[in-house]
Amino acid sequence: MKTGRRIICLLTAACLATGGAAMAAEEFDVAEISMEQQAIPANDALAFTKCLKAGWNLGNTFDAVDCDWLSDPMLYESAWCGTLTQPEVFDALAAAGFASVRIPVSWHNHVSGEDFIIDAQWLARVQDVVGYALDRGLYVILNTHHDIGEAYIYPDREHLESSAKYLTSIWAQLAEAFADADEYMIFEGMNEPRLAGTNLEWSVNLRDERSKEAVECINALNQAFVDTVRASGGQNATRYLMVSGYDASLDGATNETFTLPQDSADNRIIISVHAYTPYAFALQDGGQSTFDSNSRKDRSEIDNLMEKLYRQYIANGIPVVLGEFGARNKDNNLQARADYTAYYVAAAAAHGIPCFIWDNHAFSGSGELFGLLNRETFTFAYPEIVESMMAYTQ
């Protein structure tokens, strides 16, 4: 646990803002974590996910929706985050030690016709940004993000056929577009599939028939995704693919009804889980603003998350990726957020699970402030959090 090891964390953002002039240094505690390393089976899939190391999300960018007020759909990229994505973003990530990026993309507002043909200009722009990352030696996860809705993907029997049509159309096009990308390119079928707009949206209750039906439909949609990508052949025949359970939650991935899709490739399926836990600290508006890595209470939900994923998947040789995690800024509680990051990543690494921190480029105001990398200056607003993450990434 934390023993008060001190480091000097240079304020790189201030340095670049002043053209590299001399600046003050700020003293900062990095939590020192002692964590028992679990036995990790030796196989190609777990060796692959270990290479992902520290991951980062290009959030609130290509995933922007409900921007009909914009005259040009191509401006969606900057509608939520305020800027277009430059190659220097990925230079900064690689220099800081990140090995992988997740690029969330909403497609439904960039398609046309009954066959959901993706706008060529939008797809080309996504390809360009993916290329920025791949060219810098970063692994890339590409997904379908805010495409959950009755007109696109909705996991109930009434919409299963139409959802499968949408999902397979999108992934047939993406599989073709990225056919030549090597294993550094990973496809993630769906983002947080769920019964949006219902009282079950963020929870799984298998005693409720709607939940059971939703999980069964997600199983079917995951299978359709895998079959579609594999059928395209070439690199896609063995590409690593990520699938999630109901709302990409821990319960969604570990309930007794969720099943892995059948796959023609051997152990090339990765379980995708999102966990902003403990919720009261990490995500809840007005919730707990403190986190103590010495506190069993503060650690308990993280420990439970890692232990359950380890027992069900990692111990059985099946890879898991925590595709989203992080803690929103609450009244500048930087030390608590850094300590949280250190403990979360240390616990995940000890259980063989790489983590991708969520970054929505939001630094001020009253919303979900998960901003980390300033994409206009290409510097980290909170290098202390990055330092804490890298300290325990294996």
N, C-alpha and C positions, 0 to 999 in steps of 0.2 A: 504494500500500500504506500501512500505518499509519505516520504521521509524528509521532504523539504529541500531536495537537491536544487541548487540555484544555477541558473544559466543567465547569460546576457543575451537578450533578444533584440537585435537591431531593428529599428523601425524603417524597413526598406521602402515603404510607401513614401515616407517623408523624405527619404534620401533622393528618390527619383524625382519627386515633386520639386526639389530644390536643385536639380541638376547634379546630384551626387555630392553636394556640399556636406561639410562636417555636421554631425547631428548628435543629439543626445542618445544614450542607450538607456533602456528601461529594464530594471531587474524583474525577473519573473520566475515563478515556481513552476516546474514541470513535475507532475505527479510521478513518483517512482512506484511502479507497480510490480508486485511479486505474484506471478501467475503460474500455476502448475500446467505444464504442457501435456496435452492429451495425445495418445497414440494415434497417428494419422496413417491409415493404410497406404501402401505403396502401389499406386496405379497412375496411369497417364492422365486421367481426368482430374485427380486431386493435385497432381504435379502441374497441370495446366492452370488451374485456378490459383495456385500459389503464385504463379507468375503475374497475376493481376495486381498483387500487392495493394498499394493505396490507390483508391479510385475516386473520381470527382464527377459530378453531374453538371452538364450544361443546361441548367434549369431555367424555366421561364423564357425560353428562346423559341425553338422550333415547336414547342408544345403549346404555344399561345393559342387561345380560342376566344370566341365571342368578341371578335374585333371587326365586326361588320362595318363599323364607322370608318374604317380605313378604305381609301379608294383603290389601293393596290394590295392584293393578298400577299405579295412578297414582303410587304412591310410588317407582316405578322412577326417576323423574326425579332424585331426590335420593339414591338408593341408593349411587351411586359417588362423587358429588361433594360430598355432604353438605348441599346447599341447593337450594331451588327458585329458578328463574330469574326475576329481577325486571327491570322496565323500566330501572332505573338501570344495569344491566349495559351496555346499549346506549348510554346517555348517556355513560358513561365511555369506551367504545370510540370513539364519534364525537368526543368532546372530545380524545382522544389522537391522532386523525388516521386511525383505521381507516375504510376506505370500504366494507368488505364483511365478511360473516360466513358461515361454513359451519355448518349445523346438522345434525349426524349423527343419524339416527333409526333405531333397530331397530324393525321392525314385526311380526316373526313371533311375538313374545310378547304381541301385542295384537290378534290376529286370531282369528276363529272360523269354523267351517264349511269345507266343501270349496271354497268360493269365496273364502276368506281375507278375510272382511269385517272391516275395521278397526273396532276399538272406537270408538264415537262420542265418548266422553269423552276418550280419548287423542288422537284426531285434533283435537278442538276445542282441547285444550291446546297441541298443536304449532302450530295456527293462531294462537293467542293470542301465542305467543312469536315466531313469524315476523312477526306484526303489529307487535310491539314494535320489531323491527329495521327493517322497512319504513317505519314511521311516522317514524323518525329519519333517513330518507334513505340507509339502508345497503342495499347489494345483499345478497341472500340466496341461498345454495346449499343446497338440501334434497336429501337422499339416502336410500337404503336402506343401512344400515350393517352391523351384525352379523347379516345375514340369510343368511350363507353356511353351508350345511349341506345334507345330502342331502334333508331334508324341505322345503327351501325353494329355495335357489339353489345348484346344484352343477354346475360346467361339465364334465360328461362326457356321452357319448351316452346312457348308461343313464338319466340324470336330466334330459336336455334338455327333454323334453316337459313334465314336471312343473315344472321350473324356469321355463320360459316361461309356464306357467299362473300360477304364483305372481307372477312379476315383472309380467306384464301386468295381473293383477288389482289389485295394489297401485298401479301407476301409473295405471290407469284411474280409481281412486278419488281419487288425489292430484291428477290433472289436473282432475278435476271440482271438488275442494275449493278449488283455487287458480286456477280458471279466469279470475277477474277480475283477478288480479295482473298488473302490467305487466312490462316487461323487466327490472326490478330483481330479479325472481324467476327463479332458474335451477334446473333440475332435473338431478340427477346420478343416473344409472341404478343403478349398483352401486358398492359399496365393496370394493376389493381382491378381485375374484373370483378364486378359486384352488381347487386340489385340497386342501382343508383335511384335515389328518390324514395326509398322505402325505409321502414324502421329497422331493416336488416342490413342497411348499406355497409356498416362498418363492423359487423359482427357475424359470426357463424353460429347458428343454433340448429343442430341436426334434429332436434325434437320438432322443429318447424319444417313442414313439408316444402316450403318455399326455399329454405336453405339447402335441404337435401337435393332438390331439383337443380338449384343453381350450381352446386358443386359438381353434379353429374354433367351438367351442360359445359362447365369449364373443362372438365376432363375431355369431353368430346371436341371442344374448340382447340384445346392444346394438341390433341391428336391430329386435327385438321391442319394446324400450323406446321407440325413436324412433317406430316406427309407431303404437304405442298412444297416445303423447302427441299426435302430429300429428292422429290421427283424432278427437280430442276437439274440435278446431276452436278458434275464437276466438283469444285471446291465445296459446294453445298451438300454434297453427299455425305460428308463427314464433319461439316462445320459444327462447332459447339452451339447449342440452342438452349435458351433459357425459358422456363415455363414457371408460372406461379399458380398458387391456389387462390381461394376466395380472397379478394382485396389484397393479395400479396402479403397477407398477415401470417404470423406464426401459426395461429389456429387453422388458417386456410391451408397451410402446407402440411400440417401434422394431424388433421382429423382423419378418421378411419375411412371416410368415403373418397377422399382425394387419392388419385392414382397417377403414376407416371405414364406418359404416353409410350406406346410401343415404338421401337425405333430400329431401323435397318442398320444404323451405325452403333458400334459397341461403346456404351457408357459415354455418350456425347450430350447428355441432357443435364443441365444445371438447374437447380431449384432457385428461384428468385424470391427473396423475402424482403419486405420493407419493415423497419422497426424503429420508430421514434419513441424509444422507451428508456426510462420511465416517462410515460405520457405527461404527467404533471409537470415535469421539469423540461422535457425536450420540446413539447409541442403545445401544451395547453395554454390558451390565452389567460393571463393572470394567475397561472399556477405557480408552483414552486420555482424559485429562482436560484436556489442553492443546490450544489451537489458535492458530496464529500466521499472521496474514494475509500476512506477508512470506515464508512458507515455501511453496515450490512443492509440496512433498510434501503439506502440509496442504490446499492449494488444489486439487490435481490432480483429485480426484474431483468436486468441484463444477464445475470448468471443463469436465470431460468431459460431465457431465450437461447443462449449459446448451448446450454446443456441439452435442451430438447432437440435442437437442430443437429447437434453432434450425435446423439443417441440414435435418432431415426435415419439420418442420412450419412454424415461423415464417417461414422464408425462402420458403416456398411459400404463404404467406398463410393458414395454418391456425392458429387460436389454441390455446394451451396454458395450463393453470393448474396450478401446484404446490399442490395442495389440502392437503397436509400436509408440514410441515418443522419442525425445531426441534432443540434439544440439551437433553438432560436434565441436571439439576443433579447434579454430581459433586463432593461435598465443597466446595460453595460456590465453584466455579470461575467466578464471575460475569464477570470480565474476558474470559476465554476464550470464554464463551458469547455475550457481547456482540460480540466481534470476529468470531466465527463468523457471527452474525446479520447483521452489517454486510456481510461479504464475500459471503455467500450471496445476500442481497437485491440487492446491487449487481450481482453477476454475472447474476442473473435479469433485473433491470431492463434491463441492457445488451443482453440478448437478447430483450426484449419479452415477458417472462413474469411475471405477478403471483404472489405467494406468500401462503399462508395458514399462519400459525404455529399449531402444535398446543398447546392448553391444556387439560389434564385436571383442573385445580384441585387438583393434588397438590403440596404444598409441603414435606412432611416424611415421614420414614420411609426405607425402603430400596428402594422401588419406582421406577417411571418418573416422576421428578419433573419434570413439564412445566408445573407451575402458573405462571401469569403474572398474571392478574387475580383478585384476591380478590373473590369474588362476594357476600360479605356486607358488606364495607366499601366495595366499588366502587372500589378503588384498586389500583394495580399494585405487586406485591411486588418487581418488578425493573424499575423505570422505565428503567434503563440499557439493557435489551434493547429496550424500546419505542423509546427514543431512537435506538438504533443501527438499528433497522428503518426508522423514519421518515426518517432521514438519507439513505437511498439508495433510497427508494421514488419512482418517477417518476410 
